[in-house]
Amino acid sequence: MNLHRILILGTTLALTSACTLELGPADDDSSTATNGSGGMTSNGVGGDMGAGGQGGEVDAIVEIASVALIGVTPAEDFAQSGLVTFTLLPKDANGEPVIDARLAVEAPAPAGLTTSVEELTTRAPEEGEAVSTFINLDSSGSMASNDPNELRKDAASQFVNALDPSDLVAVGDFGVGASGPFTQTRLLTDFTTDRMMIDDAIAEVTALGGTPMYASLLEVIDHYEMSGPQNVSRSILLLGDGKPGGTGTLEDVCTSAQAAQIPLNTIGLGPAADGSPTADPDAVKVLRDLADCSGGAYTGVVEAADLGTAFDGFGQAARSGAILVTVRFSPVPEAGETVTGDLSVASPDQTTAPTVTYSFVAP
């Protein structure tokens, strides 16, 4: 997987300021942006780099026509740092993804706050690299009320449809027994490219039992490491609607995911969605922290009818890549406060930048 970073160090933001950032020389994996205004305040990032964040020949970047918001992931220490990472998928006029570290990102400050773009990371599979994902679905009894029409099944299929035919998918669920090499997870199908087998596996998902989320994730990560596909892009996509029960801890899962370098992308439904009127802050925090500690992304889905959009977005990002933009909010919003604003993404010479609106509840 290609991973390139632009770090914005020591920047602050006046409410209406916007300056151009100039990048210094790049090394193989990262480069540091310096404020071209001699230390003036800034709320954007962009620069003159080689494609994909590398130095050398500079290829032209096509204009950005649209940008999709895939995930909004507050840092585990948000109450102190005010940091939030936005996972974005910019596209050109033909609908093709544009994943490039030279893109210019602006984060205008919401009323009463200041913002600064601290980091821009591009993440994408290597050229020709296959993608693999373990879809791990919550089959606890509460899913019967939070997704009574089992729309999560169609949504999971939308994720698969966003991938290439050569990409690998495994499907499991937790809360309703165990099978295969697991004690807390049903392995409904192991990694395969057979779309019919994957669809049949998804159809077996149900709603019955508890929520052994941590224990399930631990054994799924171990399975990935011991017998899963290697030399491919790897990730786990988790759907949950409540707090974990059973054994294991957040720290255990984070340590295991970090060691395996497997990002956990998490979708919180109903009580696990930060914008839900029935949101359980503890359930939301678990899914956010799982994503944050592993390099994944979190998104909340209030109504099951919107699961398809969330799964499709993660599928597109898994296949094509995404840009991860970390923004610092100051003063740090109070816990429970809803923060709403816009992000814009454009090529360096583009005069009009498309925007996307975000909203999150401060942890």
N, C-alpha and C positions, 0 to 999 in steps of 0.2 A: 504494500500500500504506500502511495506517495503521501508524505506529510510535510508540509512546509508552513513556517510561521513568520509573521511580521509582528514584532513586539513594539508597543508604544510605551515608552518608559517616562515616568515623571510628568505626564501631561495633566493639566487641569482644564476646566471649561468654564468660560463665562456663558451666561444664558443664551446669548445670541451670536457668539463668536464662531467662526469657521475659517480655518487656515489650511493651506496646502502643506502636506508632509513630504519631505524628500528622503529617499532611502539611501543608506550607505551601501557599501559593497556587500554582496551576499556570499555566504559559504554554502556548503552542500545542503544543509537542512534548515537554516534559519537566517534571518537578518534583522537588524535593529533599525527602526525608523527614527530619524531625528526631526524635530520640528524645524522646518525651513524658515520660520519667522523669527529665529533667534530667541526661542523660549516663550513666544506668545501662546495664548491658550488655543486649544483645538478640540473639535469634536468629530474629526474625521480621520480616515486613513486611506492612503493610496500611494502609488509610487511608480518609479521607472525601473522595472526589473525585467529579467529574462522570463520567459514563459514558465508558469508553475512556480515562480519564486526563485529560479536559478539565475545566476549571472550569465553574461555572454550575449549572444544574439538576442535581440528584442523583436519578438513577433507582434504583429498588430492584434489587438483584442477587439472582437466584434462588439457592437453596442448591445447593452442589456435592454431587453424589451419587457421582461417581467421578473419578479422574484417571489418565491414561495417561502413561507415560514414553516419549517419542519419541526423545530423544538425550541423551547425556552427553558433554560436550566440555570436557576440560581445556584451560586456556589454554596457548599455546605457551611461556610463561614460568612454567609451573606450579611448577617447582622453586624459583623465587624467590617467586612471588605466592601459591601455593596456591589459585588461583581455578579453579572449575569452573562451567560453564553447563549447566543442566538445561533441556531443552525439554519442556514439559508441555502436555497437552491436557485441561483440566477439562471435565466435562459435568454437566448437571443430571439430574434423575430421568427425564426423557424421552429422554436420550441426546443432547441438543442441546449443542453446544459453548458454553462461557461464557468469552469472551476479554475480560477487564476488568482494568484496572490497579488497581482497588480491592480485588481479591482479597487475602485474608490468607494469607501463606505462612510456614510454620514449618519450620525445618531443625534438629531435635534433633541434638546432637553425638554422633557415634560414640564408643565408649569410647576414652579417651586423647587425644581431640582436642577442640578448640573450633571452633565454626562461627559465621559471621555472614553473613546475607543482605545482599549488597552492592548488588544491582540487580535490579529486576523490569521486564522489557520485554514489552509486548504487540505482537504482529505479526500482521496479518490483511489480506486484500485489502480495498480500499475496497468499499463497498456497490455491487453491480452490476458490479464489476470482474472481468474474466475472468482466469483463471490460466493460465500457460504454463510448461511444464517440458520440458527436454531430458533424456531418460533416456539416460545414457551407461554402457554395460555392458562389463565386462572380458571379453574373449573370448580371453584368453591360454590357452596349453595347460594350465596348472595348474588351470583350471576343470574339466577333465575328472575330476580327482580330488577337488577340493573341492566340486563340485556335479555328481556323475556322472549324476544323474537330471534334470538341467536344470530344477530347481525354480525357478531365477531367472526363467524365462520366465513361469510362473504368478504368481510374486510381482510381477513388473513389471505384469502385467495387473491384479493387485489394486490397485496404485497407481492405475492409470488408472480403475478402477471406483469409486474413492473420490472422483473429481472430478465436476464437473457436465458435462452433455453439451456445453455451450458452451466448455469449457476446451480449451486447445490442448496437444498433446503431439508432440514429435519423438523419434525413437529412433535411436540410433547405437551402435556398438561399436568397440573398439580392440583391436589385436593380430592382426587377420586381414585386412589389406589396407586399401584406401581406396576411396571413391567420392564422387560429387557434387563439392563444392568443396574436399574435404579431401585431405590427403596421408597422414594417420595414423589416419583414422577412416572407418568405413563409415557413410554416411548411409542408414539403412534406411527411414526416412520423414521428410520434413520436417514442420514444424508443421502439424497438421491436427486437426479435430474428428471425423474419420471413424474410428470405433472399429474397424471391420473392417480398415481399412488399418493402423491401429496394431497390432492383433493379428497381422496377417500379418508386419509388420516385426519384432515381438518373436520370432516363430517362427523367424526367420532367424539368431538369435544362436547362436554355436557356441563351440568351444574349440580354438583353434589359433594358435600364434604367441607373440609377446613381449608386453611391457607398456609401450607408449609413452604412458603415462597423462598426463604433463605436456604433451607435444606435442598430444595429442588434446584436452585441456581448453583449451589456448590457442586452437586453431582453432575449437572449439565456441563459446567465448566471443566470438571475433571474428565468427563466423557469426551469433550472436544479435544482435550490435550492428549488423552490416551489413545483414542481410536477415531477421532474426527479427521476431516480433511486437513492436510498441511499444505504450505506454500500457496495459500489462497487468502483472500481477504475474509476475515472472520468477525462475526458479531452475533449477539443474542438479542432477540426482540421479545420483550416481556410485556404482557397485558395483565394488569391487576386492578382490583376494585376495592381493596381494603388493606388493613395492616397484616403483616405476617404473623403466623402462629408457629408452634412447633419449635424445632431446634435450629441452631445456627444464629449468627448475628450479622448485622450490617458490616461490621469490621471484617468478619470472616470472608464474606462475599467480596468486598472491595479488595482485600489482600489477594484473594484467589484470581479475580478478574485482572488485576494489575499485573500479577506475575505471568499470567497467560497472555496478556496484551489483547484481551477480548473486550471490546466496548459493550456495555449494556444499554440498549435503547429501550426506554420505558414509556408505556402508554397507560395513563391513569384514567379509569372510567368511573363516572359517578362520584362516590365519596373520595376517590383518589385523584380527582381532577380539581386543580386549584381554583377554578372559576365556578365550581358547582355550588348551588345553594345548600347542598347536603354535604359539602366537603368536610372530610376529617383531616385536620392539619397534620396529624401523625402519619396517616396513610400517604398523604401527598409528600411529606418530607422523605419518607422511605424511598419512594420511586425517584424523587429528585436526587437524593443523595447517591442512590445506586448509579444513576446516569453520570452524575458529576464525578464521582470517585474513579470511574472506569473510562472516562473519555467519551461517554455516550451522550444521548440527548433525551430530554423528557418533554412530553406534551400531555396536556389534560384534555379529556373528551367528556363533556358534560352529559350529552345524550348519545345513546348507542347508535343512533342514526348517522352520526358523524364519524364513526369508527373507520369507515372506508377511506375517508380523506386522510386520516392520520396514517393508516397502514400503507396507503398508496404513496404518501410522501416519503415515508421511511424506505419503501422499496425503491423509489427513484433515487434517493440519496445513496442507498447501498450500492446500486448499480453504477450511477454516474458520478457520485461524489457530492460534496457540499462544501460551503465555506462556513467556518465557525468564527463568529465575531463576539469577542468579550468586551462588555461595556461596564464601566464603573458608574454607579449612581450615588450622588452625594447632595445633601446629607442622606444617609441610608434611610430608606422608607421604613416606617414603623411596621411591625408584624401585623398582617391582616390588611394592610393598605393595598388597594388596587392601583397598579402603575400601568398607564397606557401611553403609547407613543408610536413613532414611526421610525423606520430604518430605510435608507436609500442605498442602492447599489448601482454603480455605473462603471463603464470603461473610463480611463483617465481623461480622454478628450471629449467625452459625451457631454452635451449641453443640458439635456433633460434626463433626470434619473428616475426610474420607477421606484416606488416606495411600497412597503408592506407595513401593516399596522400590527403591533403586538400588544398583549395585555397579560399581566401576571399579578398574582397576589404575593406580596412580600412575605417570606417565611419568618 
